[in-house]
Amino acid sequence: MIDIRLIRDQPDLVKDAARKKGMKVDIDQVLAVDARRRALETEFNELRSRQNAAGEKMAKASKEQREAIKAEMTPIKARLAEIDAEKQQVDESLRQLMLLVPQIPDAAAPIGASDAENVEVRRVGTPRRKDEFGFPFKDHVELGTRLGIIDMDRGVKLAGSRNYVLKGAGAMLHEAVLRLAWDMMIERGFVPMTVPVLVLDKLMEGTGYFPLGRDQAYLCERDGQSLVGTAEVPVTGYHMDEILREDELPKLYCARSTCFRREAGAGGKDTYGLYRIHLFDKIEQVVICKAEAAESARWHQAIIKNATDLLDALELPYRLLEVCTGDMGQGKVRMFDIETWMPSRNAYGETHSASSFHDFQSRRLNLKYRDAGGKIHVCHTLNNTVVASPRILIPLLELNQQADGSIRIPESLRAYMGNRCDIR
């Protein structure tokens, strides 16, 4: 949610942001409803002032004068009740409209309509294509099935399409990747958290996943709760409705959670193997910092580096992309994706998304801080994946396959795998 004052003062800027992000929102209607709300507030305050003045007169008035004052105040009392009822409706209408207004993208963000217009920043490592292995290439499903570490068929039997079972060394590798990321983030000063994955809907709204992303979530509607698609939701909402001290910032958190995604509208797309699935585990990093653009930008680069350092430790080739306005989503000021090379796809596949929101989430969450002079500010928030598994197992298995059918384990993971060097 952005500041209503920005919409009042620069409506064309907000309309342009909606256009750049490919979003439909009626800014003129927002302004009209806001104007009505302010008119009601003005009238209410004026009538309340008259009512208070009449109360003061009443204390000094004669009996006859008191009756006259009461008669004068009767329609005012009735009008105050009418205004209060209408204002509740107008407030809710404005709130619902404001939930649809996009954040203003950074001037440096590339303008584009879809992911086809994302801009490559750099590549690290050398991609290895299927025909460059020197022996018959096997994709991650074939490798995992032959080694008995991935079972797609029984995953579907247990839970329907886009489900899986990891077992034996497959489950160990999954845990090893997550534990490596966990330890790395703790070493870098991030506070580890275990958080709920079933949260109140107001947390989903507060972090910007509702209302526009509601169809992607698994809903527990009877209880007004939802399963999260990322630990970003409970971690960013951890300080909801709080005023922090400036000297507490930045707050650096990381959390592991199981993530649930319906993948609505993705039928027939990326359905093979472990790429686009309904649940996975992820280590997420979240930063809550001061409301300064330079501070946000600095932390944005820091959380990107955390992710790329992990990929370097896993010895995986990747590329960094800056996401264009039409692909970055409603609440983001600036966004970068990291894509890791996956030979079976003959392409890079997204494994990380690093986002800066400025005050968008914090306004929804009522998350603020007080500076040394006592002034209240709305915090800035950022987040990025550290690692998500089992998607990361796709390049790990495929790029480390050996001629005899075994899988080489990268050195950074061996301590988490009982010092094993391979899976066979």
Buried (B, 14 or more C-beta within 10 A) or exposed (E): BBEBEEBBEEBEEBBBBBBBBEBEBBBEEBBEBBEBBEEBBEBBEEBEEBBEEBEEBEEEBEEEEBEEBEEEBEEBEEEBEEBEEBBEEBBEBBEEBBBBBBBBBBEEBBEBEEBEBBEEEEBBBEBBEEEEBEEEBBBBBBBBBEBEBBBBEEBBEEEEEBBBBBEEBBBBBBBBBBBBBBEBBEEBEBEEBEBBBEBBBBBBBBBBBBEBBBEBBBBEEEEEBBBBBBBBBBBBBBBBEEEBEEEEBBBBBBBBBEBBBBBEEEEEEBEEBBBBBBBBBBBBBBBBBBBEEEBBBEBBEBBBBBBBEBBBBBBBBBBBBBBBBBBBBBBBBBBBBBBBBBBBBEEBBBBBBBBBBBBBBBBBBEBBBBBEEEEEBBBBBBBBBBBBBBBBBBBBBBBBBEEEBBBBBBEBBBEBBEEBEBBE
